Amino acid sequence: MKHLSICIPTFNRHEPLKLLNERFLSRALELFPDDVEVLICDDSELAIAQANRLALRKNIRYQHNPIRTGFASSLEWCFEQAEGKFVWLLSDDDPILWDGFCRLLALIKLGQADCYIVPIM
């Protein structure tokens, strides 16, 4: 079982998602493949969804909704598919501090809490 499922609903925001992938998701999956999974549910128009899929790592679990289902449905898909002990909801444009992520993952792996509330700043 993965320790952390990173869940990202997105809609027509290719550049922010691409940057998040380049700056954070790829690194997290490369360095912590046994601990972290990434799920993205995409309500984007077809051309943007295709660009998103091409920009993302192949081991990201990706769902494109051909008809826009909305934020709540995209989030629901992510949560239903998540296999991690914990889920982390991210926006496609959230800036992630690497050291903070590493500390969070270390805390999760200790298994001493049921919930973590993480400050964003």
N, C-alpha and C positions, 0 to 999 in steps of 0.2 A: 504494500500500500504506500502511495505517495504521502508525504507529510503535508504538502501544500498544493492546492489547485488555484491557479491564478485565472480568474474569470473576467473576460473583457467583452461586453457588448459594444458594438460599433455601428455607425450609420454614416455613410458618405464622407468619411474622414481618412482618406488614404495617407496623406502626408504625416499626420500625427501618429497613426498606427505604425507606419513604416519607421518613424524615428524611435518610437517606443521599442519596437522590435530590434533595431540596430543598437540602441543604447542600453537596453536592459534585458528583454526577453531572451535573445540569443545567448547572451552571457550566462543568464541564470540556467538555461537548459543545458548549456555546454558544461558548466562547472558542477551542477547539481542534478544530473539526469535521473538519479534514483529517488530524489526527494521532491522534485517540482514537476508539475505539468501545467500547460497553458491551454486554455479553452477560449476560443473566440467565436461569438455568434454575430454574424454580419447581416444587417438589414439593407446593405448598400445596393445601389443600382448595379446591374450586371457588370458593366465595364469597370467600375470601381472595385467591385468584389473580385473580379479576375485579377486586377492589379494587386489587390491585397493578398490574394492567395499566392501569387508569384513572389511577392516580397517577403513572405513568412517562411520560417524554417518548416521543413516537412514533418517534424515531430510535434508541431502545434496541432491540437485538435480543433478543426475549423468547420464551422457550419454556415453556409450561406442560405438565407431565406429568400426564395425567389419572389415572394410577396412580402412586403413590409409587415412585420408582426408587432413591432413596437418594443420599447425598452424592457418592459416587464416580461414579455414572452422570451426575449433573447436572454435575459437574466435567468429565467426559469430553465431554459435549455441548458445553460452553463451549469447551474446548480444540480440539475438532474444527472448530467453527464460526469460531474466531478467525482474523482476517485480519491482525492486527498482527505486526510483527517481534518484539515482546515481549508476553508476557502477564503480567498482574498479578492474582493471586487475592485477592479481598477477601471478607470476611464482610459480611453485610448490616448489621452493627452496628459496623463499624470506623469510628472517628473519623479523618478524614483532615485533615492539616495542609496548607492550600492552598499555602503557600510551599514545603514539602517536595515536593509533587506537581509544582509548576512546575520546581523544580531537577531532579527525576528526569526529567521530560519533556525538558528541555534537554540533559541528559546522554545520554539515549537518541538524540536527534536528531543528536548528534555522531558516533554510530556507532563508538565506540572500544572497546566491550566486547561480549562475548557474553552476559553475565549481570550483573545488579545485585542485590545483597542489600541490602535497605532496612530500617533499624531501624524498629520500630513506635513507639518512644517517644523 
